[in-house]
Amino acid sequence: MTRIRVNLVYDTYGTVYVDLPEGVDPDSISHIDVKWANGEITLDDDTVIPFDAECDDWETDYKYPAEISFEVDDD
């Protein structure tokens, strides 16, 4: 018997608002990272601005995956 592994990917959407400090130009943002609702905005000069990325209004659709793939699982 051959076993396959089915991989399911779901999209989740949320929005948070961040007030940039006075004098910070949005064009100077080089990177934005979020992990476990802790956000960091990195500017071109390597300044890091932390922000709260907690979102209570996540939009999810678990009825249909955004992507489905499979592969043979030989384990």
LOVEXRO-561272 format. One record per atom (N, C-alpha, C, O): atom name; x, y, z. Coordinates in nm, 2 decimals, padded with zeros to 4 digits. Layout:
residues N
 at     px     py     pz
 CA      X      Y      Z
...
END
This chain:
residues 75
 at     px     py     pz
  N  00.09 -00.12  00.00
 CA  00.00  00.00  00.00
  C  00.09  00.12  00.00
  O  00.19  00.13  00.07
  N  00.05  00.22 -00.08
 CA  00.13  00.35 -00.09
  C  00.05  00.45  00.00
  O -00.07  00.46 -00.01
  N  00.13  00.52  00.08
 CA  00.07  00.63  00.16
  C  00.12  00.76  00.11
  O  00.23  00.78  00.07
  N  00.02  00.86  00.10
 CA  00.06  00.99  00.06
  C  00.03  01.09  00.18
  O -00.05  01.06  00.26
  N  00.10  01.20  00.17
 CA  00.08  01.31  00.27
  C  00.01  01.42  00.20
  O  00.06  01.47  00.10
  N -00.10  01.47  00.24
 CA -00.18  01.58  00.18
  C -00.15  01.70  00.26
  O -00.17  01.71  00.38
  N -00.10  01.80  00.20
 CA -00.06  01.93  00.26
  C -00.17  02.03  00.23
  O -00.21  02.06  00.12
  N -00.22  02.09  00.34
 CA -00.33  02.19  00.32
  C -00.28  02.33  00.37
  O -00.22  02.34  00.48
  N -00.30  02.43  00.29
 CA -00.26  02.57  00.33
  C -00.39  02.65  00.33
  O -00.46  02.66  00.24
  N -00.40  02.73  00.44
 CA -00.52  02.82  00.46
  C -00.47  02.96  00.47
  O -00.36  02.98  00.53
  N -00.54  03.05  00.41
 CA -00.50  03.19  00.42
  C -00.58  03.26  00.54
  O -00.70  03.23  00.56
  N -00.51  03.34  00.62
 CA -00.58  03.41  00.72
  C -00.54  03.56  00.70
  O -00.43  03.59  00.68
  N -00.64  03.65  00.72
 CA -00.62  03.79  00.70
  C -00.65  03.87  00.82
  O -00.75  03.84  00.89
  N -00.57  03.97  00.85
 CA -00.60  04.06  00.96
  C -00.54  04.19  00.93
  O -00.44  04.20  00.85
  N -00.58  04.29  01.00
 CA -00.53  04.43  00.98
  C -00.51  04.49  01.12
  O -00.59  04.48  01.21
  N -00.39  04.55  01.13
 CA -00.36  04.63  01.25
  C -00.31  04.77  01.20
  O -00.26  04.78  01.09
  N -00.32  04.87  01.29
 CA -00.28  05.00  01.25
  C -00.17  05.04  01.34
  O -00.17  05.02  01.46
  N -00.06  05.10  01.28
 CA  00.06  05.14  01.35
  C  00.08  05.29  01.33
  O  00.09  05.33  01.21
  N  00.09  05.37  01.44
 CA  00.12  05.51  01.42
  C  00.27  05.52  01.42
  O  00.34  05.49  01.52
  N  00.33  05.57  01.31
 CA  00.47  05.59  01.30
  C  00.51  05.71  01.39
  O  00.44  05.81  01.39
  N  00.63  05.70  01.45
 CA  00.68  05.82  01.52
  C  00.69  05.94  01.43
  O  00.71  05.93  01.31
  N  00.68  06.06  01.49
 CA  00.69  06.19  01.42
  C  00.83  06.19  01.34
  O  00.93  06.15  01.40
  N  00.82  06.22  01.21
 CA  00.94  06.23  01.13
  C  00.98  06.11  01.06
  O  01.07  06.11  00.98
  N  00.91  06.00  01.08
 CA  00.94  05.87  01.01
  C  00.86  05.87  00.88
  O  00.74  05.88  00.88
  N  00.94  05.86  00.77
 CA  00.88  05.85  00.64
  C  00.85  05.71  00.60
  O  00.94  05.62  00.61
  N  00.72  05.67  00.57
 CA  00.69  05.54  00.53
  C  00.78  05.48  00.42
  O  00.80  05.36  00.41
  N  00.84  05.57  00.34
 CA  00.93  05.52  00.23
  C  01.06  05.47  00.29
  O  01.14  05.40  00.22
  N  01.09  05.49  00.42
 CA  01.22  05.45  00.48
  C  01.20  05.31  00.55
  O  01.29  05.26  00.61
  N  01.08  05.25  00.53
 CA  01.06  05.11  00.59
  C  01.13  05.01  00.50
  O  01.10  05.01  00.38
  N  01.22  04.93  00.55
 CA  01.29  04.83  00.47
  C  01.23  04.69  00.50
  O  01.25  04.60  00.41
  N  01.17  04.67  00.62
 CA  01.12  04.53  00.65
  C  01.02  04.54  00.76
  O  01.03  04.62  00.85
  N  00.92  04.46  00.75
 CA  00.82  04.44  00.86
  C  00.81  04.29  00.89
  O  00.80  04.21  00.80
  N  00.82  04.26  01.02
 CA  00.82  04.12  01.06
  C  00.72  04.11  01.18
  O  00.70  04.20  01.26
  N  00.64  04.00  01.18
 CA  00.55  03.97  01.29
  C  00.56  03.82  01.33
  O  00.57  03.73  01.24
  N  00.57  03.80  01.46
 CA  00.57  03.66  01.51
  C  00.49  03.67  01.64
  O  00.53  03.74  01.73
  N  00.39  03.58  01.65
 CA  00.31  03.57  01.77
  C  00.26  03.71  01.82
  O  00.26  03.74  01.93
  N  00.21  03.79  01.72
 CA  00.15  03.92  01.75
  C  00.25  04.02  01.80
  O  00.21  04.13  01.85
  N  00.38  04.00  01.79
 CA  00.48  04.10  01.82
  C  00.54  04.14  01.69
  O  00.61  04.07  01.62
  N  00.52  04.27  01.65
 CA  00.56  04.32  01.53
  C  00.68  04.41  01.54
  O  00.71  04.47  01.65
  N  00.76  04.41  01.44
 CA  00.88  04.50  01.43
  C  00.89  04.56  01.29
  O  00.88  04.49  01.19
  N  00.90  04.69  01.29
 CA  00.93  04.77  01.16
  C  01.07  04.81  01.16
  O  01.12  04.88  01.25
  N  01.15  04.76  01.06
 CA  01.29  04.80  01.05
  C  01.30  04.91  00.94
  O  01.25  04.89  00.83
  N  01.37  05.02  00.98
 CA  01.39  05.13  00.88
  C  01.52  05.11  00.81
  O  01.60  05.03  00.85
  N  01.54  05.19  00.71
 CA  01.66  05.18  00.63
  C  01.79  05.20  00.71
  O  01.89  05.15  00.68
  N  01.78  05.28  00.82
 CA  01.90  05.30  00.90
  C  01.91  05.20  01.01
  O  01.99  05.22  01.11
  N  01.84  05.09  01.00
 CA  01.84  04.98  01.10
  C  01.77  05.01  01.23
  O  01.78  04.93  01.33
  N  01.70  05.12  01.24
 CA  01.62  05.15  01.36
  C  01.50  05.05  01.36
  O  01.44  05.03  01.25
  N  01.47  05.00  01.47
 CA  01.36  04.90  01.49
  C  01.25  04.96  01.57
  O  01.27  05.01  01.68
  N  01.13  04.96  01.52
 CA  01.01  05.02  01.58
  C  00.92  04.90  01.62
  O  00.86  04.84  01.53
  N  00.91  04.86  01.75
 CA  00.82  04.75  01.78
  C  00.67  04.79  01.78
  O  00.64  04.91  01.80
  N  00.58  04.70  01.75
 CA  00.44  04.73  01.76
  C  00.36  04.61  01.79
  O  00.40  04.49  01.77
  N  00.24  04.63  01.85
 CA  00.15  04.52  01.88
  C  00.07  04.48  01.76
  O  00.00  04.56  01.71
  N  00.09  04.36  01.72
 CA  00.02  04.31  01.60
  C -00.10  04.22  01.63
  O -00.15  04.14  01.55
  N -00.15  04.23  01.76
 CA -00.27  04.15  01.80
  C -00.39  04.20  01.72
  O -00.42  04.32  01.71
  N -00.46  04.11  01.66
 CA -00.58  04.14  01.58
  C -00.69  04.05  01.63
  O -00.69  03.93  01.63
  N -00.80  04.12  01.67
 CA -00.92  04.04  01.71
  C -01.02  04.01  01.60
  O -01.11  03.93  01.62
  N -01.00  04.06  01.48
 CA -01.09  04.04  01.37
  C -01.03  03.97  01.26
  O -01.03  04.01  01.14
  N -00.97  03.85  01.29
 CA -00.91  03.77  01.18
  C -01.02  03.72  01.09
  O -01.12  03.68  01.13
  N -00.99  03.73  00.96
 CA -01.08  03.68  00.86
  C -01.02  03.54  00.81
  O -00.91  03.54  00.76
  N -01.09  03.44  00.83
 CA -01.04  03.30  00.79
  C -01.15  03.23  00.71
  O -01.27  03.26  00.73
  N -01.11  03.14  00.63
 CA -01.20  03.06  00.55
  C -01.14  02.92  00.56
  O -01.06  02.88  00.48
  N -01.19  02.84  00.66
 CA -01.14  02.71  00.67
  C -01.22  02.61  00.60
  O -01.20  02.49  00.61
  N -01.32  02.66  00.52
 CA -01.40  02.56  00.45
  C -01.33  02.51  00.32
  O -01.33  02.40  00.29
  N -01.25  02.60  00.26
 CA -01.18  02.57  00.14
  C -01.03  02.61  00.16
  O -01.00  02.73  00.18
  N -00.94  02.51  00.15
 CA -00.79  02.55  00.16
  C -00.75  02.64  00.04
  O -00.81  02.63 -00.07
  N -00.66  02.73  00.06
 CA -00.60  02.81 -00.05
  C -00.52  02.73 -00.14
  O -00.50  02.76 -00.26
  N -00.46  02.62 -00.09
 CA -00.37  02.54 -00.17
  C -00.37  02.39 -00.11
  O -00.38  02.37  00.01
  N -00.37  02.30 -00.20
 CA -00.37  02.16 -00.17
  C -00.26  02.09 -00.25
  O -00.26  02.11 -00.37
  N -00.17  02.02 -00.19
 CA -00.07  01.95 -00.26
  C -00.05  01.81 -00.19
  O -00.10  01.79 -00.08
  N  00.02  01.72 -00.26
 CA  00.05  01.59 -00.19
  C  00.18  01.54 -00.24
  O  00.24  01.58 -00.34
  N  00.23  01.45 -00.16
 CA  00.36  01.38 -00.19
  C  00.35  01.24 -00.13
  O  00.28  01.21 -00.04
  N  00.43  01.15 -00.19
 CA  00.44  01.02 -00.15
  C  00.52  01.02 -00.01
  O  00.62  01.08  00.00
  N  00.47  00.95  00.08
 CA  00.53  00.94  00.22
  C  00.59  00.80  00.24
  O  00.51  00.71  00.26
  N  00.72  00.79  00.22
 CA  00.78  00.66  00.24
  C  00.82  00.63  00.38
  O  00.89  00.52  00.40
  N  00.79  00.71  00.47
 CA  00.83  00.68  00.61
  C  00.76  00.56  00.67
  O  00.79  00.52  00.78
END
